[in-house]
Every structure is written in C-alpha cells, then in structure tokens.
Amino acid sequence: MELTRADGSPLRVLVVDDEVNLAELVAMALRYEGFETRMAHAGAKAVAAAKEFGPDVVVLDMMLPDFDGLEVLRRMRAGDPHVPVLFLTARDAVEDRVAGLTAGGDDYVTKPFSLEEVVARLRALLRRAGARAAERENVLSVGDLTLDEDSHEVRRDGTEIALTATEFELLRFLMRNPRRVLSKAQILDRVWNYDFGGQANVVELYISYLRKKVDAGRAPMIHTMRGAGYVLKPAD
C-alpha cells in the first residue's frame, strides 16, 4: 500500500514502549519501510506526543512505568477517536485481549515478536483504517447537519430533508467547505459547471431554497457575507 498521507508526506507511527532498545528497533524497522516515527517511553509522554505528532497509527506497549497502555489508549482516543492501535504485550492472557478490545485496541502482537510481524500487522491495520475512513468520508457532517453522498439522504438533527438534485449539489459543495466563504462565481463553477455571466442570481435563488429547507424553524447555518458570498457553519 502507499505509505503516504494525502499531501504526499510519509505515514506517521508513534512507538510507545518503556524498553528503549526495543522501541528504537521497532522505530528503525518502520523508518526503513518508509514510515515517519516518533518514540515515547512512558504513558504521559505518549499522550503528549500523540497530540503534537498526530500519528496515523500507534504501536503501544501494555505495560508502562506510569500508567498502562489501556489508559494511554483512552486518553489518546479522547483527542483522536479513530487512530488505530497495535498493542504490544508480554502476556498472552485472554483477559488482556478482551480488555484491550473493549478499550478500542485494534490488534495485538505478543512479545517476543519479529519486526516483520509488526510491520505486516501495521500495514493491515492501516488498510482497514483507510477503508473505514473512506466510509466515513461518504457522510459529510457539519454541526447537526449530515449529508450521505451515496444515498443522497440529508438530515438535520435527525429529521430528513428532501432536496432536488441541484439543491443537493449546492449543499454538498457548502458542506465540503465548512466555515469557508464561497463566492457566487465559485459556486456557479462547481455546481452548475459553467459561468452564467449576468445570471448569477440563480445562486441567490437556490440559496434561498436551501435556507427554507435546512434552516426553517432552526438556528441558521447558511449565512450571506455581503459582497463576498456565502458560508455554511454550525449553528450557534
């Protein structure tokens, strides 16, 4: 699989183990495979490193000197609910595996392990995480507004909103660019695929249609920025 982020930079792995030599070996093997790595040797430092580094996947030892891997995972997931985690454990007890799964760990490697096995497990984790990310990306969410790009279902606060094809495309463009002011020209080019010239009031017309359906009786999400365009953002 391609070991890069969307911007072309290497995928990031945070390696957490209090055995410094072991952490360095794992990190070295991962760098050789094209990953960018960061190491931490205690739970608190691991949580801090995760916030700063923003890893795509974490290799996490169950036993750490300050608090255990399950607590590290809980704190990491508070900041990034979807980061996949590969646990390293010296114990092969069933209850450890159950505890890790309950806490949200994605896979396990039991010490002693081969570096090749760690790399293979991480690649598999990243493939699964990529599939889940693709699934999530098919549903756009801004505040209490959701849009399913596959089923074309739109809901606000759980209530379904029926849109025409053009209204749907306009809302999709707004939701793909939340909090960003979009000019009429940008909207015409993206939604209608050509320049209407002096007919730019078609955008105003369809924005008014959307407002009646999306904002009716609710706190407004679609705002007009005079002389600049329109912006969609979560309701206050």
C-alpha positions as CSV (number, residue, x, y, z in Angstrom):
1,M,0.0,0.0,0.0
2,E,1.1,3.6,-0.5
3,L,2.8,4.7,2.7
4,T,1.9,8.4,2.4
5,R,-0.7,10.8,3.6
6,A,-2.9,12.8,1.2
7,D,-0.3,15.5,1.0
8,G,2.4,13.1,0.0
9,S,4.2,13.0,3.3
10,P,5.0,9.7,5.0
11,L,2.5,8.0,7.3
12,R,3.3,8.6,10.9
13,V,3.8,5.9,13.6
14,L,4.1,6.6,17.3
15,V,6.0,3.8,19.0
16,V,5.4,3.6,22.8
17,D,7.5,1.2,24.9
18,D,9.5,1.7,28.1
19,E,12.2,-0.7,26.8
20,V,14.2,1.9,25.0
21,N,16.2,-0.5,22.9
22,L,13.1,-2.3,21.7
23,A,11.3,0.9,20.8
24,E,14.4,2.0,18.8
25,L,14.5,-1.3,17.0
26,V,10.8,-1.1,16.0
27,A,11.1,2.6,15.0
28,M,14.2,1.8,12.9
29,A,12.4,-1.1,11.1
30,L,9.4,1.2,10.4
31,R,11.6,4.0,9.1
32,Y,13.2,1.5,6.8
33,E,9.7,0.7,5.5
34,G,9.1,4.4,4.7
35,F,7.2,5.5,7.8
36,E,7.9,8.6,9.8
37,T,8.3,7.7,13.5
38,R,8.2,9.2,17.0
39,M,9.0,7.4,20.2
40,A,7.8,7.7,23.8
41,H,8.8,5.6,26.8
42,A,6.0,6.4,29.3
43,G,2.3,6.9,29.2
44,A,2.1,10.6,29.9
45,K,4.8,11.3,27.3
46,A,3.0,9.1,24.8
47,V,-0.3,11.1,25.2
48,A,1.6,14.4,24.8
49,A,3.4,13.0,21.7
50,A,0.2,11.9,20.1
51,K,-1.3,15.4,20.4
52,E,1.8,17.0,18.9
53,F,2.7,14.4,16.3
54,G,-0.8,13.4,15.1
55,P,0.1,9.7,14.3
56,D,-1.7,7.7,11.7
57,V,-1.2,4.5,13.8
58,V,0.2,3.8,17.3
59,V,2.4,0.8,18.5
60,L,1.6,0.7,22.2
61,D,3.1,-1.4,25.0
62,M,0.5,-2.6,27.5
63,M,2.9,-2.2,30.5
64,L,4.4,1.3,31.1
65,P,6.0,2.8,34.1
66,D,3.4,5.5,35.0
67,F,0.1,4.1,33.7
68,D,-0.9,1.1,31.5
69,G,-1.5,1.0,27.7
70,L,-5.3,0.9,28.1
71,E,-5.2,4.3,29.9
72,V,-2.9,5.7,27.3
73,L,-5.3,4.5,24.6
74,R,-8.3,6.0,26.4
75,R,-6.6,9.4,26.6
76,M,-5.4,9.3,23.0
77,R,-8.8,8.3,21.7
78,A,-10.3,11.4,23.5
79,G,-8.3,13.5,21.1
80,D,-8.4,11.2,18.0
81,P,-11.3,8.7,18.2
82,H,-10.2,6.8,15.1
83,V,-6.4,6.3,15.4
84,P,-5.7,2.6,15.0
85,V,-3.6,1.0,17.7
86,L,-1.4,-2.1,17.8
87,F,-0.8,-3.4,21.3
88,L,2.5,-5.0,22.3
89,T,2.1,-7.3,25.3
90,A,4.4,-9.8,27.1
91,R,1.3,-11.5,28.4
92,D,-0.9,-13.7,26.2
93,A,-3.8,-13.9,28.7
94,V,-7.3,-13.9,27.2
95,E,-8.5,-11.3,29.7
96,D,-5.8,-8.9,28.4
97,R,-7.0,-9.3,24.9
98,V,-10.6,-8.8,25.9
99,A,-9.7,-5.7,28.0
100,G,-7.8,-4.2,25.0
101,L,-10.6,-4.8,22.6
102,T,-13.1,-3.3,25.0
103,A,-10.9,-0.2,25.2
104,G,-10.7,0.0,21.5
105,G,-7.4,-1.6,20.6
106,D,-7.3,-2.9,17.0
107,D,-4.7,-5.7,17.1
108,Y,-2.1,-7.4,19.3
109,V,1.4,-8.7,19.0
110,T,2.8,-10.8,21.9
111,K,6.4,-10.5,22.9
112,P,8.8,-11.8,21.8
113,F,7.8,-10.8,18.2
114,S,9.5,-10.4,14.9
115,L,9.9,-6.9,13.4
116,E,8.4,-8.3,10.1
117,E,5.3,-9.3,12.0
118,V,4.9,-5.8,13.5
119,V,5.3,-4.2,10.0
120,A,2.8,-6.6,8.5
121,R,0.2,-6.0,11.3
122,L,0.6,-2.3,10.9
123,R,0.1,-2.4,7.2
124,A,-3.1,-4.5,7.7
125,L,-4.3,-2.0,10.3
126,L,-3.7,0.9,8.0
127,R,-5.6,-0.8,5.2
128,R,-8.6,-1.4,7.4
129,A,-8.4,2.2,8.8
130,G,-8.3,3.5,5.2
131,A,-11.4,1.6,4.4
132,R,-13.2,3.0,7.4
133,A,-12.1,6.5,6.6
134,A,-13.4,6.1,3.1
135,E,-16.7,5.0,4.5
136,R,-16.8,8.0,6.9
137,E,-15.9,10.4,4.1
138,N,-19.1,9.4,2.3
139,V,-21.1,11.1,5.0
140,L,-20.5,14.8,5.4
141,S,-21.3,16.3,8.8
142,V,-21.4,20.0,9.9
143,G,-23.0,20.6,13.3
144,D,-26.3,18.7,13.4
145,L,-26.5,18.6,9.6
146,T,-25.5,15.4,7.7
147,L,-25.3,14.5,4.0
148,D,-24.8,11.0,2.7
149,E,-23.1,11.2,-0.7
150,D,-24.1,7.7,-1.6
151,S,-27.8,7.5,-0.6
152,H,-28.4,11.3,-1.1
153,E,-30.1,11.4,2.3
154,V,-29.8,14.7,4.1
155,R,-30.8,15.1,7.8
156,R,-30.7,17.9,10.3
157,D,-30.9,16.9,14.0
158,G,-32.2,13.5,12.7
159,T,-35.0,15.0,10.6
160,E,-34.8,14.1,6.9
161,I,-34.7,16.9,4.4
162,A,-35.9,16.3,0.8
163,L,-33.7,18.2,-1.8
164,T,-33.8,18.4,-5.5
165,A,-30.6,17.3,-7.4
166,T,-29.4,20.9,-7.7
167,E,-30.1,21.7,-4.1
168,F,-28.2,18.6,-3.1
169,E,-25.1,19.5,-5.1
170,L,-25.2,23.1,-3.8
171,L,-25.4,21.8,-0.2
172,R,-22.7,19.3,-0.8
173,F,-20.4,22.0,-2.0
174,L,-21.1,24.1,1.0
175,M,-20.6,21.2,3.4
176,R,-17.3,20.2,1.8
177,N,-16.1,23.7,2.6
178,P,-17.5,24.5,6.1
179,R,-16.7,27.9,7.5
180,R,-15.2,29.0,4.2
181,V,-16.8,31.9,2.3
182,L,-17.6,30.8,-1.2
183,S,-18.2,33.4,-3.9
184,K,-21.1,33.2,-6.4
185,A,-18.5,32.6,-9.2
186,Q,-17.0,29.6,-7.3
187,I,-20.5,28.1,-6.6
188,L,-21.5,28.6,-10.3
189,D,-18.4,26.9,-11.5
190,R,-18.6,24.0,-9.1
191,V,-22.4,23.3,-9.0
192,W,-23.5,24.4,-12.5
193,N,-20.1,23.7,-14.2
194,Y,-20.2,26.9,-16.2
195,D,-20.4,30.7,-15.9
196,F,-23.8,32.2,-16.0
197,G,-22.4,35.6,-16.5
198,G,-25.1,38.1,-15.5
199,Q,-27.3,35.2,-14.3
200,A,-25.5,34.9,-11.0
201,N,-28.8,35.5,-9.2
202,V,-29.5,31.8,-9.8
203,V,-27.2,31.2,-6.8
204,E,-29.2,33.6,-4.7
205,L,-32.4,31.7,-5.7
206,Y,-31.0,28.3,-4.8
207,I,-29.5,29.5,-1.6
208,S,-33.0,30.8,-0.6
209,Y,-34.4,27.4,-1.5
210,L,-31.8,25.7,0.7
211,R,-32.4,28.1,3.6
212,K,-36.2,27.3,3.6
213,K,-35.4,23.6,3.9
214,V,-32.2,23.5,6.0
215,D,-32.7,26.5,8.3
216,A,-36.5,26.7,8.5
217,G,-37.6,26.9,12.2
218,R,-34.0,26.3,13.3
219,A,-30.9,28.3,14.1
220,P,-29.4,29.4,10.8
221,M,-26.4,27.6,9.3
222,I,-26.3,29.3,5.8
223,H,-25.1,32.9,6.0
224,T,-24.7,35.6,3.5
225,M,-21.4,37.6,3.6
226,R,-22.2,40.8,1.8
227,G,-20.0,41.4,-1.2
228,A,-18.2,38.1,-0.7
229,G,-20.5,35.2,-1.0
230,Y,-22.0,32.5,1.3
231,V,-20.7,30.4,4.2
232,L,-22.1,27.3,5.9
233,K,-21.2,26.8,9.6
234,P,-22.6,25.0,12.6
235,A,-25.5,26.8,14.3
236,D,-24.6,28.9,17.4
